Amino acid sequence: MKILCISLGCDKNLVDTEQMLGLLRADGFSFTDDEAEADAILINTCCFIGDAKEESVNTILEMAEWRKSGPCKALIVTGCLAQRYRREILDEIPEVDAVMGTTSFEEIAAVLKRALAGEKSQCFHDVNALPLPDADRIVTTGGYYAFLKIAEGCDKRCTYCIIPSLRGRYRSVPMERLLEEAGRLAARGVKELILVAQETTLYGADLYGRKTLPELLRRLCRIPGLQWIRILYCYPEEITEELIDVIAEEEKICHYLDLPIQHASDAILKRMGRRATQEGLRSIIGRLRERIPDIALRTTLISGFPGETQEDHETLMEFVDDMEFERLGVFAYSQEEDTPAASFPDQIPEEVKEARRDEIMELQQEIAFEKSEAMEGRVLDVLIEGKVADENAYVGRTYMDAPGVDGLLFLNTDEELLSGDFVRVRVTGAAEYDLIGEIYDESAE
């Protein structure tokens, strides 16, 4: 039986998908990327914001056509959209045979078998459960980098966010289990390990009574084979001096942090339910740059949050101009039902949200281009990701770039390189968000 699996949304969702693939493989199933030959189709969905919800619904409807007319005998929907809209999915899309919640993916093989036997079903566990499947997951990212999900859920309760009701409270994965998984990944050729969670900085507080991300990082650095360790989703107000020290001292840890700050106006941060202040943000960013001068900082922002005034927007613009983030993305506020912010007064018109988003991105584009141009002449380690078709050129990433969200480096060389190779590269130029380089010849110095 061949299964087509489609994973939507964030990298945390992708880890769940890879876990399901591992469980299905252990049960004897095989896989295909061709809808026309799939005996069953599995869609792991997202519904964090309106665009993600629309993508998930459209994907389900598209695959439902294969369920009606193709060889497909079962269509299963899992993940956040299924957790949130289980009844609507079953009622309105009759081609769907089963829906599964965010914490029930360990049951995927049993649910799939029931669906193939013609039985419609739902599978939902306690949203605060922590699935810890025994089967090795199937890494789908190319084999040289992988995500390590260190915790599930969130306790922050930001007023715009539906995640706590879909993913439950914050639960850390036991450290020994993470170290075992990381060891297996490294043994299979993974060179870059990317730590993810709804919030990585709180890791261990629920299990061990204190934040133990620094300890986890030091122990991960001892695993042979790993060359880069990257940390995403660090809430700035939870960053400690101990964490900064570990990032500064351990050679394998990329000098890169993702800080999802969302805004810089104290009034808007308070309405969002965030625990940071602009003063606190400036302080921790200043400390990171002082302690780790070459650190690359990424952030995400929300434009047009309910009640955001033109003055609030200008405050955010000034903050972005001052902080000069290496990487930055902006989302126009998405009014999500069942969140406190959805019922706030002073909702902002869509065209205003989008105009403010575009204005921030225009400013960030100028900052990013200047920073790219300033990289010329620097020598960096680059992780090769592939070859440019019909050219003597390769595509790679530096320590400043997380896969899928940041820039690339284009390397011109006649040498034969493989995906997953690390090479020393001298930056020779920049093209908007991307860099251009050549193999660094140390003997020529």
Secondary structure, DSSP 8 states (H G I E B T S, - for coil): -EEEEEE-S-HHHHHHHHHHHHHHHHTT-EE-S-GGG-SEEEEEE--SSHHHHHHHHHHHHHHHHHHHHSS--EEEEEEHHHHHSHHHHHHH-TT--EEE-TT-GGGHHHHHHHHHTT--EEE---TT-----SS-----S-SSEEEEE-EE--S---TT--HHHHH-S-EE--HHHHHHHHHHHHHTT--EEEEESS-STTTTHHHHSS--HHHHHHHHTTSTT--EEEE----GGG--HHHHHHHHH-TTEEEEEE---B---HHHHHHHT----HHHHHHHHHHHHHHSTT-EEEEEEEES-TT--HHHHHHHHHHHHHH--SEEEEEE----TTSGGGG-SS---HHHHHHHHHHHHHHHHHHHHHHHHTTTT-EEEEEEEEE-TTSSEEEEE-TT--TTTS--EEEE-SS---TT-EEEEEEEEEETTEEEEEE--GGG-
